[in-house]
């Protein structure tokens, strides 16, 4: 199993940038695919980006393509989501999730979840 802790959220002006980090405490972090999800008030949790164990395969939601970049450093047990050109509609709680084996775009395919970190973008 793996335990995940997100950090890096906060308040930012529209057009600004934030970097979210996902620290994993378990062993064999490289065996897990990583996904970033977000949930705004009154809306369903949605996938933002995912990255495979090998880092070869990545996925981005259409709403964030060209603005967000997902990455990972397996040696440091760390995942990151770089968010640029932020918009008010990006405001949400962002969650890091892990899945043993292959990456997935399906929410319920992920086995482990962090506590979430709030991102608020002002207009």
C-alpha positions, 0 to 999 in steps of 0.5 A, a space after each residue: 500500500 501507499 500513503 499520499 499527502 498533497 501540498 502546494 495549494 493556495 490562493 492565486 490570481 487568474 493567469 498565475 501558477 501553482 505547483 502541487 506535490 504528492 508525497 508517497 510514504 510507501 515502498 515501491 512507488 514506481 509500481 504505482 500509476 499516479 492520477 490528479 483529480 479535482 472536485 469543485 463544490 456541487 460537481 463530481 470529482 474529475 480526472 485532470 491528468 495521469 502518468 504511468 509508472 514508466 512516465 511514458 504515458 500521460 493523459 490530460 483533460 481537454 480543459 487543462 491541455 497546454 496549461 498543466 504538466 504532470 510529472 513524477 520522480 520515482 527516486 524521491 517518491 514524489 509526484 507533481 502537477 504544474 499548473 500555469 495560466 490558471 483560470 477561475 474555473 480551475 478552483 477546486 479541491 485537488 486530489 492525488 491518487 495512486 493505482 497499482 500497475 497501469 494508469 487509468 482515466 477511470 476514477 474508481 480504478 484508483 486504490 489510494 487517495 490523498 486528503 486533498 489540497 484547496 486551489 482557489 483562483 481569483 478573477 
